[in-house]
Amino acid sequence: MTPGPARDPGAGTGRDRDPAGRPRNSRPRDALGRPLPRGETGAERVPEDLSLPPADALALAQHLLDSGRPFHAHEVLEASWKQAPEPERELWRGLAQVAVGLTHVQRGNARGAVALLRRGAERVSGYADTAPHGIDAAGVARAAAGLAAQIESAGDAAAASAQPRISLTRS
């Protein structure tokens, strides 16, 4: 059997793809991370190839969270997750999921907020005694799980009105 012609992995999907076929989304996004139509001006994006030392990534992510930009904090934490050594990878993944959960809180999506906050809290809690880089894993897990419980009991109204404050590192 002879191989057929090379196939463009993004052909026909309407999605941006990198040369390896992984999805990339170059569409502009609003301040809450929602995609905007192509050609519109959106909020400044975090570069996909961001590479920061852990302390700098945590400081930037915390600044973004404190500025009400959890989607952008998620992008910073996701970049760190993808670069982290294997023993830390699930910690960074959990932090990124907590940030996405906070994004859902901002968007008023109670179901998404609860799911991501719980998932992130569970991952981060596994590092409560061993978290590197001054990360307050126990505090992040406690705050995320508490917010998830609060939103679950009060629904979309709680998600829309919540103003959570999560500190990634020990003070």
Contacts in CASP RR format, 6 or more apart in sequence:
PFRMAT RR
TARGET T0000
AUTHOR 0000-0000-0000
METHOD contacts of the structure
MODEL  1
MTPGPARDPGAGTGRDRDPAGRPRNSRPRDALGRPLPRGETGAERVPEDL
SLPPADALALAQHLLDSGRPFHAHEVLEASWKQAPEPERELWRGLAQVAV
GLTHVQRGNARGAVALLRRGAERVSGYADTAPHGIDAAGVARAAAGLAAQ
IESAGDAAAASAQPRISLTRS
9 17 0 8 1.000
9 20 0 8 1.000
9 21 0 8 1.000
10 17 0 8 1.000
10 21 0 8 1.000
15 23 0 8 1.000
15 24 0 8 1.000
15 25 0 8 1.000
16 23 0 8 1.000
16 24 0 8 1.000
16 25 0 8 1.000
16 26 0 8 1.000
16 27 0 8 1.000
17 23 0 8 1.000
17 24 0 8 1.000
18 24 0 8 1.000
24 48 0 8 1.000
25 35 0 8 1.000
27 35 0 8 1.000
27 36 0 8 1.000
27 37 0 8 1.000
27 38 0 8 1.000
28 35 0 8 1.000
28 36 0 8 1.000
28 38 0 8 1.000
28 39 0 8 1.000
28 40 0 8 1.000
28 41 0 8 1.000
28 42 0 8 1.000
28 43 0 8 1.000
28 45 0 8 1.000
29 35 0 8 1.000
29 36 0 8 1.000
29 42 0 8 1.000
29 43 0 8 1.000
29 45 0 8 1.000
29 71 0 8 1.000
30 36 0 8 1.000
30 42 0 8 1.000
30 43 0 8 1.000
31 43 0 8 1.000
31 69 0 8 1.000
31 71 0 8 1.000
32 71 0 8 1.000
32 103 0 8 1.000
32 106 0 8 1.000
32 107 0 8 1.000
33 43 0 8 1.000
33 71 0 8 1.000
33 72 0 8 1.000
33 103 0 8 1.000
34 107 0 8 1.000
36 42 0 8 1.000
43 69 0 8 1.000
43 72 0 8 1.000
45 72 0 8 1.000
45 75 0 8 1.000
46 72 0 8 1.000
46 75 0 8 1.000
46 76 0 8 1.000
46 79 0 8 1.000
48 79 0 8 1.000
49 79 0 8 1.000
50 75 0 8 1.000
50 76 0 8 1.000
50 79 0 8 1.000
51 79 0 8 1.000
51 83 0 8 1.000
52 60 0 8 1.000
52 76 0 8 1.000
52 79 0 8 1.000
52 80 0 8 1.000
54 80 0 8 1.000
54 132 0 8 1.000
54 133 0 8 1.000
55 133 0 8 1.000
57 76 0 8 1.000
57 77 0 8 1.000
57 79 0 8 1.000
57 80 0 8 1.000
58 133 0 8 1.000
58 134 0 8 1.000
58 135 0 8 1.000
58 168 0 8 1.000
58 169 0 8 1.000
60 73 0 8 1.000
60 76 0 8 1.000
61 73 0 8 1.000
61 76 0 8 1.000
61 77 0 8 1.000
61 95 0 8 1.000
61 99 0 8 1.000
61 168 0 8 1.000
62 73 0 8 1.000
62 167 0 8 1.000
62 168 0 8 1.000
62 169 0 8 1.000
64 70 0 8 1.000
64 72 0 8 1.000
64 73 0 8 1.000
64 76 0 8 1.000
65 73 0 8 1.000
65 99 0 8 1.000
65 102 0 8 1.000
65 166 0 8 1.000
65 168 0 8 1.000
66 165 0 8 1.000
68 106 0 8 1.000
70 99 0 8 1.000
70 100 0 8 1.000
70 101 0 8 1.000
70 102 0 8 1.000
70 103 0 8 1.000
70 105 0 8 1.000
70 106 0 8 1.000
71 99 0 8 1.000
71 100 0 8 1.000
71 103 0 8 1.000
71 106 0 8 1.000
73 99 0 8 1.000
73 102 0 8 1.000
74 96 0 8 1.000
74 99 0 8 1.000
74 100 0 8 1.000
74 103 0 8 1.000
77 92 0 8 1.000
77 94 0 8 1.000
77 95 0 8 1.000
77 96 0 8 1.000
77 99 0 8 1.000
78 92 0 8 1.000
78 96 0 8 1.000
80 92 0 8 1.000
80 95 0 8 1.000
80 96 0 8 1.000
81 89 0 8 1.000
81 92 0 8 1.000
81 93 0 8 1.000
81 94 0 8 1.000
81 95 0 8 1.000
81 96 0 8 1.000
84 91 0 8 1.000
84 92 0 8 1.000
88 132 0 8 1.000
90 123 0 8 1.000
90 126 0 8 1.000
90 127 0 8 1.000
91 123 0 8 1.000
91 124 0 8 1.000
91 126 0 8 1.000
91 127 0 8 1.000
91 131 0 8 1.000
91 132 0 8 1.000
91 135 0 8 1.000
91 137 0 8 1.000
93 120 0 8 1.000
93 123 0 8 1.000
94 119 0 8 1.000
94 120 0 8 1.000
94 123 0 8 1.000
94 124 0 8 1.000
95 120 0 8 1.000
95 124 0 8 1.000
95 135 0 8 1.000
95 140 0 8 1.000
95 168 0 8 1.000
97 116 0 8 1.000
97 117 0 8 1.000
97 119 0 8 1.000
97 120 0 8 1.000
97 123 0 8 1.000
98 116 0 8 1.000
98 117 0 8 1.000
98 120 0 8 1.000
98 121 0 8 1.000
98 124 0 8 1.000
98 140 0 8 1.000
98 144 0 8 1.000
98 166 0 8 1.000
100 116 0 8 1.000
101 112 0 8 1.000
101 113 0 8 1.000
101 115 0 8 1.000
101 116 0 8 1.000
101 117 0 8 1.000
101 144 0 8 1.000
102 113 0 8 1.000
102 117 0 8 1.000
102 164 0 8 1.000
102 166 0 8 1.000
104 110 0 8 1.000
104 112 0 8 1.000
104 113 0 8 1.000
104 116 0 8 1.000
104 159 0 8 1.000
105 113 0 8 1.000
105 117 0 8 1.000
105 147 0 8 1.000
105 151 0 8 1.000
105 159 0 8 1.000
105 162 0 8 1.000
105 164 0 8 1.000
107 159 0 8 1.000
108 156 0 8 1.000
108 159 0 8 1.000
108 160 0 8 1.000
109 156 0 8 1.000
109 159 0 8 1.000
110 151 0 8 1.000
110 152 0 8 1.000
110 155 0 8 1.000
110 156 0 8 1.000
110 158 0 8 1.000
110 159 0 8 1.000
113 147 0 8 1.000
113 148 0 8 1.000
113 151 0 8 1.000
113 159 0 8 1.000
114 148 0 8 1.000
114 151 0 8 1.000
114 152 0 8 1.000
117 144 0 8 1.000
117 145 0 8 1.000
117 146 0 8 1.000
117 147 0 8 1.000
117 148 0 8 1.000
117 151 0 8 1.000
118 144 0 8 1.000
118 145 0 8 1.000
118 148 0 8 1.000
120 141 0 8 1.000
120 144 0 8 1.000
121 140 0 8 1.000
121 141 0 8 1.000
121 142 0 8 1.000
121 144 0 8 1.000
121 145 0 8 1.000
121 148 0 8 1.000
122 141 0 8 1.000
124 131 0 8 1.000
124 137 0 8 1.000
124 140 0 8 1.000
124 141 0 8 1.000
124 144 0 8 1.000
125 137 0 8 1.000
125 138 0 8 1.000
125 141 0 8 1.000
125 145 0 8 1.000
126 137 0 8 1.000
126 141 0 8 1.000
127 135 0 8 1.000
127 137 0 8 1.000
128 137 0 8 1.000
128 138 0 8 1.000
128 141 0 8 1.000
131 137 0 8 1.000
131 138 0 8 1.000
133 169 0 8 1.000
134 169 0 8 1.000
134 170 0 8 1.000
135 168 0 8 1.000
135 169 0 8 1.000
135 170 0 8 1.000
136 167 0 8 1.000
136 168 0 8 1.000
136 169 0 8 1.000
136 170 0 8 1.000
139 167 0 8 1.000
140 166 0 8 1.000
140 167 0 8 1.000
140 168 0 8 1.000
143 164 0 8 1.000
143 165 0 8 1.000
143 166 0 8 1.000
143 167 0 8 1.000
144 166 0 8 1.000
147 162 0 8 1.000
147 164 0 8 1.000
147 166 0 8 1.000
150 158 0 8 1.000
150 162 0 8 1.000
151 158 0 8 1.000
151 159 0 8 1.000
151 162 0 8 1.000
END
